Amino acid sequence: MSAQPAVLFVSTEVYPFAKTGGLADVSAFLPKALRARGCDIRIVMPKFRGIEERFGHLLRQEAAFPLAFAGRTTDCVVQSVRFGDNFVYLIDAPHYYDRERLYDYEDEMERFVFFSLAALEALPRLAFRPDIVHCNDWLTGFVPYFLQERYRQQDFFRNMRTIFTIHAMLYQGVFHRDLTKRLLGVEWDTFAARGLGFYGQINCMKVGILTADLVSTVSPSYAAEISKTSPLNIEPLTESLRSRRRSLTGILNGIDPEANDPSADPRLYAGYDAERPAGKAENKRRLQEALGLPVRSDVPVVAVVSRLEITKGLYLIEKSYHELLKDDLQFIVVGDGIPYYDHLFRTMQEAFPNRMRYLPYDETSAYRTYAAADLFLMPSYTEACGISQLIGMRYGAVPIIRETGGLRDTVEPYDPVRGTGTGFAFKYASQWVMLDAVRRAIEVYRRPDEWRSLTYRAMTHPVGWEQSTEQYLKLYTRAVQLPALQRQSDAQGQEIPQSF
């Protein structure tokens, strides 16, 4: 083995090839940071529609093979691309991936079980023998299952270890149990007898949790939250996670400082940084003009950039906006997702045309909003880590967060007595408590010297991958050193390791 473990990083989204959320950013920038540390880490993802059109001139064919699966034989081609500092393999199977959108089809489980199988089948043909196969979210949950059930008996795969990382518990990949025979080649009763059933169904995330050698998630607090049993716990996978608690680790996400640099970001109206912040005021003025809001330097701009879904705490905004928008502020929302919230924010804009703007998500609008905003509101009900608050800090938008998951771990609450902190926090998922936090933040905004110091701390707070990269390398080393036949019998005893 080389000085650093060789790693196959398995993900369905990698920026800039395919993206619906933060997973794509992590899947690009964490491997980039690990490669900079000397780790031979290669990414594998499906070749979705649009990749050929945008990157076809860079692609190189590496392997081709037929794969018998689900009652048919599919011709599978593996291509590679070097982009930036990353090396990416693309599983090209048009039957499954040459479609209008990335997700949400009737054969969803079949598509991504095929991907899991193809990623493993490709390895000997690529002459790449990783020490670690690092899987991400439910879409890759069957990679550790197949490695354990089918491949570890072969010399090529014998010493490979798997890590399964949970990025969001909201999406678990739950499907009808009848699919076990056709897609996995086992009867349901055999599958369920191994403890892999989920209330009479297949849960791909549970399979990943229980069959991987190690499990991680993207913040220490989230690792504790999702594996803690309590009378109020409403997550049915808690018991599975609790059974793996000695193998469960929380490591924070980061952002790439080069891709998130307000001093050199071409999407912005003007560049700036913590030492030369004048350009931020220009971004605020220009965005107010572009959106038809009153151009005022004295009014605080509060922004939300988010997927519009139930876990993001948007119901707190719904319950409080009549009060919130009575205050002297401007409120900008950039996002897409559930149509209900699209309707909500359009209604808010109509009711408060001089104080509220709603924009469908696009990257330029999002980053111009980060650059223009004074405050960044993130009232999530649950948040594994969150990347938006990190971008907000980098761009000088001071975060207001609910104390949950990775938000708690990445934002230090402001302490006016000690003059410390990088943002504002509130504990309870209550619209009144959130309103109080927003108003506390605006009070500080009205005190210019105090505000400049707070903004400077937020902008200079470390949000890159340096510390997390070190923790992932330790996690990989731990995985490599696991005994060959270690079983998941770690249900007793120790508390969750919060981090390395």
C-alpha positions in Angstrom: 0.0 0.0 0.0 1.2 3.5 -0.8 1.8 6.2 1.9 -1.9 7.1 1.6 -4.7 4.7 0.9 -6.1 4.4 -2.7 -9.8 5.3 -2.7 -12.7 4.8 -5.1 -15.2 7.6 -4.2 -18.7 6.5 -5.4 -21.3 9.2 -5.9 -24.2 10.0 -8.2 -23.4 13.7 -8.3 -20.1 15.4 -8.9 -19.7 19.1 -9.8 -19.7 20.2 -12.6 -20.9 17.1 -14.3 -24.2 16.6 -12.4 -25.7 18.5 -9.5 -29.0 18.8 -7.6 -27.5 19.8 -4.2 -24.6 19.9 -1.9 -23.5 16.3 -2.5 -22.1 17.3 -5.9 -19.9 19.9 -4.3 -18.6 17.5 -1.6 -18.0 14.9 -4.2 -15.8 17.3 -6.2 -14.0 19.2 -3.6 -13.3 16.6 -0.9 -11.5 14.3 -3.4 -9.7 17.4 -4.8 -8.4 18.1 -1.2 -7.5 14.5 -0.6 -5.5 14.3 -3.9 -3.6 17.4 -2.8 -2.5 15.3 0.2 -1.2 12.6 -1.9 -4.2 10.2 -1.9 -4.9 8.3 -5.1 -8.6 9.0 -5.0 -10.7 8.4 -8.1 -14.4 9.2 -8.4 -17.0 7.1 -10.2 -20.5 8.3 -11.2 -23.2 7.6 -13.8 -22.8 9.3 -17.2 -26.0 11.3 -17.2 -27.5 13.0 -20.2 -25.7 16.3 -20.9 -22.2 15.1 -19.9 -21.3 14.0 -23.4 -22.5 17.3 -24.9 -20.5 19.5 -22.4 -17.4 17.3 -21.8 -17.3 14.8 -24.6 -14.1 16.2 -26.0 -12.3 15.4 -22.7 -13.6 11.8 -22.3 -11.5 8.7 -22.8 -12.8 5.2 -23.0 -11.2 2.9 -20.4 -13.3 -0.3 -20.5 -16.3 -2.0 -22.0 -18.1 -5.1 -20.8 -21.6 -6.7 -20.8 -23.3 -6.9 -17.4 -26.1 -9.3 -16.8 -28.6 -7.7 -14.4 -32.3 -7.7 -13.8 -33.1 -10.2 -16.5 -31.2 -8.4 -19.3 -27.7 -7.9 -20.4 -26.6 -4.3 -20.6 -23.5 -3.1 -22.5 -21.6 -1.0 -20.0 -18.8 1.4 -21.1 -16.5 3.1 -18.6 -15.0 6.5 -19.6 -12.7 8.7 -17.7 -12.1 12.4 -17.6 -9.6 14.6 -15.8 -11.2 17.8 -14.7 -9.4 20.3 -12.6 -7.6 18.2 -10.0 -10.0 15.3 -10.1 -10.0 12.0 -11.9 -13.5 10.8 -12.7 -14.8 7.5 -14.1 -18.2 7.6 -15.8 -20.5 4.6 -16.1 -22.1 4.9 -19.5 -25.3 2.9 -19.7 -27.8 4.9 -21.8 -30.7 2.6 -20.9 -30.4 3.8 -17.3 -28.8 7.3 -17.4 -29.6 8.9 -20.7 -32.8 10.5 -19.4 -34.2 14.0 -19.0 -33.5 14.3 -15.3 -31.2 12.7 -12.8 -33.8 11.1 -10.5 -37.4 10.1 -9.8 -38.2 7.3 -12.2 -40.2 4.2 -11.6 -37.1 1.9 -12.0 -35.1 4.1 -9.5 -33.8 1.2 -7.4 -32.9 -0.8 -10.5 -30.9 2.2 -11.9 -28.7 2.6 -8.9 -28.3 -1.0 -7.9 -27.0 -1.4 -11.5 -24.6 1.6 -10.8 -23.4 0.0 -7.6 -22.8 -3.3 -9.4 -21.1 -1.7 -12.4 -18.7 0.3 -10.3 -17.4 -2.9 -8.7 -17.4 -4.9 -11.9 -15.4 -2.1 -13.6 -12.5 -2.2 -11.1 -10.5 -5.2 -12.4 -10.9 -4.0 -15.9 -9.5 -0.6 -15.0 -6.6 -2.1 -13.2 -7.4 0.1 -10.2 -7.4 -1.7 -6.9 -8.5 0.7 -4.2 -8.0 0.0 -0.5 -11.2 1.9 0.3 -14.5 2.2 -1.5 -16.2 5.3 -0.2 -19.9 5.3 -0.8 -22.3 8.3 -0.5 -26.0 8.2 0.4 -28.6 5.7 -0.4 -28.0 5.6 -4.1 -24.7 3.7 -3.4 -26.0 1.7 -0.5 -25.7 -1.6 -2.3 -21.9 -1.2 -3.0 -20.9 -2.5 0.4 -23.6 -5.2 0.2 -22.3 -6.6 -3.1 -18.7 -6.4 -1.9 -19.6 -8.3 1.2 -21.9 -10.9 -0.5 -20.3 -11.5 -3.9 -16.9 -10.0 -4.3 -14.8 -10.4 -1.2 -14.3 -14.1 -2.0 -12.2 -13.0 -5.0 -8.5 -12.2 -4.4 -8.8 -8.8 -6.2 -11.5 -7.6 -3.8 -10.5 -9.5 -0.6 -8.9 -6.6 1.3 -11.1 -3.7 0.1 -12.9 -1.9 2.9 -16.1 0.2 2.6 -17.2 3.5 4.2 -20.8 4.6 3.8 -21.4 8.3 4.3 -24.8 9.7 5.1 -25.4 13.2 3.7 -29.1 13.5 4.3 -31.5 11.1 6.1 -34.5 12.6 4.3 -33.8 10.5 1.2 -33.3 6.8 2.0 -34.3 4.9 -1.1 -37.3 2.7 0.1 -38.7 0.2 -2.4 -41.0 -2.8 -2.6 -39.7 -6.0 -1.2 -40.5 -7.9 -4.4 -37.4 -6.4 -6.0 -35.0 -8.4 -4.0 -35.3 -11.5 -6.2 -35.0 -9.7 -9.6 -32.3 -7.2 -8.6 -30.3 -9.0 -6.0 -30.9 -12.6 -6.8 -32.1 -13.5 -3.3 -35.5 -14.2 -1.8 -37.1 -11.6 0.4 -37.1 -14.0 3.4 -33.3 -14.6 3.1 -32.7 -10.8 2.7 -34.9 -10.0 5.7 -33.4 -12.7 7.9 -30.1 -10.9 7.7 -31.8 -7.9 9.4 -31.8 -5.9 6.2 -35.5 -5.5 5.9 -37.3 -2.2 6.7 -40.9 -2.6 7.8 -41.5 -5.2 5.0 -39.6 -3.1 2.4 -36.1 -2.5 1.1 -34.3 0.5 2.5 -31.1 1.2 0.5 -29.7 3.5 3.1 -30.2 0.9 5.8 -28.4 -1.7 3.7 -25.4 0.7 3.4 -25.4 1.4 7.1 -25.4 -2.3 8.1 -23.1 -3.7 5.5 -20.3 -1.1 5.3 -17.2 -1.6 7.4 -17.5 2.0 8.7 -20.2 4.6 8.6 -19.8 8.3 8.6 -21.9 11.4 8.4 -21.0 15.0 7.8 -20.9 16.6 11.2 -20.3 15.4 14.8 -23.6 16.8 16.1 -25.6 15.1 13.3 -23.9 11.8 14.1 -25.0 12.1 17.7 -28.6 13.2 16.7 -29.4 10.4 14.3 -28.1 7.6 16.5 -29.7 8.8 19.8 -32.9 7.1 21.0 -35.4 9.2 22.8 -39.2 9.3 23.3 -39.3 12.1 20.7 -37.2 10.4 18.1 -39.1 10.0 14.8 -36.4 8.4 12.7 -36.9 4.7 12.2 -33.2 4.1 11.2 -32.0 5.2 14.6 -31.8 1.7 15.9 -29.7 0.6 12.9 -27.4 3.6 13.5 -27.2 3.0 17.2 -26.1 -0.6 16.5 -23.2 0.8 14.5 -22.3 3.6 16.9 -18.8 2.4 17.5 -18.2 2.5 13.8 -20.0 5.9 13.3 -18.0 9.1 12.8 -19.0 12.7 12.1 -16.7 14.8 10.0 -17.6 18.3 8.9 -17.9 19.3 5.2 -16.0 22.2 3.9 -16.1 24.4 0.8 -13.4 25.0 -1.8 -11.9 28.4 -1.1 -10.8 28.8 -4.8 -14.4 28.2 -6.1 -15.8 30.4 -3.4 -13.6 33.5 -3.4 -15.5 36.8 -3.4 -12.3 38.6 -4.5 -12.1 36.7 -7.8 -15.7 35.5 -8.4 -16.7 36.5 -12.0 -20.4 36.1 -11.1 -20.3 39.1 -8.8 -20.8 42.8 -9.6 -17.6 43.6 -7.8 -14.8 41.8 -6.0 -14.0 42.2 -2.3 -12.6 40.3 0.7 -12.3 40.7 4.4 -9.4 43.1 4.2 -11.0 45.2 1.3 -14.7 44.9 1.9 -15.9 47.9 -0.1 -17.0 45.8 -3.0 -19.7 44.1 -0.9 -21.6 47.4 -0.7 -21.4 47.7 -4.5 -22.9 44.2 -4.8 -25.7 45.1 -2.5 -26.5 48.3 -4.4 -26.4 46.6 -7.8 -28.6 43.6 -6.7 -31.2 46.0 -5.2 -31.3 47.8 -8.5 -31.5 44.6 -10.5 -34.4 43.3 -8.4 -36.3 46.6 -8.3 -35.9 46.9 -4.5 -35.4 50.3 -2.9 -31.6 51.1 -3.1 -30.6 51.7 0.5 -27.3 51.0 2.0 -28.7 51.3 5.6 -31.3 48.6 5.3 -30.1 45.0 6.2 -30.6 42.5 3.5 -31.6 39.1 4.9 -31.2 36.2 2.4 -32.1 32.5 2.1 -30.5 30.3 -0.6 -31.9 26.8 -0.2 -33.6 23.8 -1.6 -37.3 24.4 -0.9 -38.2 21.3 1.2 -39.6 20.4 4.6 -36.4 19.9 6.5 -35.2 23.4 5.8 -37.4 25.0 8.4 -39.2 27.1 5.8 -42.5 26.7 7.8 -40.9 29.1 10.4 -40.8 31.8 7.7 -44.3 30.9 6.6 -45.6 31.4 10.1 -43.7 34.6 10.8 -43.3 36.6 7.5 -46.1 39.0 8.3 -44.2 40.0 11.4 -40.8 39.7 9.9 -41.5 41.9 6.9 -43.0 44.7 9.1 -39.4 45.3 10.2 -37.1 47.6 8.2 -35.3 45.0 6.2 -35.2 43.5 2.7 -35.7 39.7 2.3 -34.4 37.8 -0.7 -35.0 34.0 -1.3 -33.3 32.0 -4.0 -34.3 28.4 -4.3 -36.3 25.7 -6.0 -38.0 22.5 -4.8 -41.5 21.8 -3.5 -44.1 23.8 -5.5 -45.9 24.7 -2.2 -42.9 26.9 -1.2 -42.6 28.4 -4.6 -46.2 29.5 -4.2 -45.5 30.8 -0.7 -42.6 33.0 -1.6 -44.4 34.4 -4.7 -47.3 35.3 -2.4 -44.9 37.0 0.1 -43.4 39.0 -2.8 -46.8 40.2 -3.9 -47.8 41.2 -0.4 -44.5 43.0 0.3 -43.3 44.3 -3.0 -40.8 46.8 -1.5 -39.2 44.3 0.9 -39.3 40.9 -0.6 -37.9 39.2 -3.7 -38.1 35.5 -4.7 -35.8 34.1 -7.5 -35.8 30.5 -8.9 -32.4 29.0 -8.3 -29.5 29.6 -10.6 -25.9 29.8 -9.6 -25.3 33.4 -10.6 -28.4 34.6 -8.7 -27.4 32.6 -5.7 -23.8 34.0 -5.5 -24.9 37.5 -6.2 -27.3 37.1 -3.3 -24.6 35.8 -1.0 -22.5 38.8 -1.9 -25.3 41.4 -1.4 -26.7 39.9 1.8 -25.8 41.2 5.2 -27.5 38.3 7.0 -28.0 34.7 5.9 -31.0 32.9 7.4 -30.9 29.1 7.7 -33.7 27.9 10.1 -33.4 24.2 9.3 -35.4 21.7 11.2 -32.6 19.2 10.6 -29.3 19.8 8.8 -26.5 17.1 8.4 -23.9 19.7 7.8 -25.0 22.5 5.5 -22.8 24.3 3.0 -24.8 27.4 2.4 -23.9 28.9 5.8 -20.2 28.3 5.0 -20.5 30.1 1.7 -22.4 32.9 3.4 -19.6 33.4 5.9 -17.0 33.4 3.1 -19.0 36.1 1.3 -19.7 38.2 4.4 -23.3 37.3 4.9 -23.5 36.6 8.7 -25.4 33.4 9.4 -28.5 33.1 11.5 -29.0 29.4 12.2 -31.0 27.0 14.2 -28.9 24.9 16.5 -29.0 21.6 14.8 -26.6 19.2 13.2 -23.7 20.8 11.3 -25.1 24.2 11.7 -24.3 24.0 15.4 -20.8 22.8 14.7 -19.9 25.4 12.1 -21.4 28.7 13.4 -20.2 30.1 16.8 -22.9 32.2 18.4 -22.1 35.9 18.8 -21.0 36.9 22.3 -21.0 40.8 22.6 -19.3 40.7 26.0 -16.2 38.7 24.8 -16.4 40.0 21.2 -16.4 36.5 19.7 -18.6 34.5 17.4 -19.4 34.2 13.7 -23.2 34.4 13.6 -26.4 34.1 15.5 -28.2 31.0 16.7 -31.6 30.0 18.1 -32.5 26.7 19.7 -36.1 25.9 19.2 -38.0 25.4 16.0 -40.4 28.2 16.8 -41.2 31.2 14.6 -41.1 33.5 17.6 -37.6 32.3 18.6 -36.4 32.7 15.1 -37.8 36.2 14.9 -35.9 37.1 18.1 -32.7 35.8 16.5 -33.2 37.9 13.4 -34.0 41.0 15.4 -30.9 40.4 17.6 -28.8 40.2 14.5 -30.3 43.4 13.1 -29.6 45.3 16.4 -25.9 44.4 16.0 -26.1 45.5 12.3 -27.1 48.9 13.5 -23.8 49.2 15.4 -21.3 49.7 12.6 -18.0 49.0 14.5 -19.4 45.9 16.2 -20.8 44.7 12.8 -17.5 45.2 11.0 -15.7 43.1 13.5 -18.4 40.4 13.4 -18.3 40.3 9.6 -14.5 40.1 9.5 -14.6 37.1 11.9 -17.2 35.4 9.7 -15.3 36.0 6.5 -11.9 34.8 7.9 -13.3 31.8 9.7 -11.7 28.6 8.3 -14.3 26.9 6.1 -12.1 24.9 3.8 -11.3 21.2 3.8 -8.0 21.3 5.6 -9.1 19.9 9.0 -11.7 17.6 7.5 -9.2 16.1 5.0 -7.0 15.1 7.9 -9.9 13.4 9.6 -10.9 11.5 6.5 -7.3 10.3 6.0 -7.4 9.0 9.6 -10.8 7.4 8.9 -9.4 5.7 5.8 -6.4 4.4 7.7 -8.7 3.1 10.4 -10.8 1.2 7.7 -7.7 -0.3 6.1 -6.5 -1.6 9.5 -9.8 -3.4 10.3 -9.5 -7.1 10.8 -10.4 -9.0 7.7 -13.5 -10.7 9.1 -14.8 -8.0 11.4 -18.5 -8.2 11.8 -20.9 -5.4 12.7 -21.2 -6.5 16.4 -20.6 -3.1 17.9 -24.0 -2.5 19.4 -22.7 -2.3 23.0 -20.7 0.1 25.0 -19.1 3.2 23.6 -20.4 6.5 22.7 -20.1 7.8 19.2 -16.6 9.0 18.3 -17.4 12.7 17.5 -14.4 13.2 15.4 -10.8 12.2 15.2 
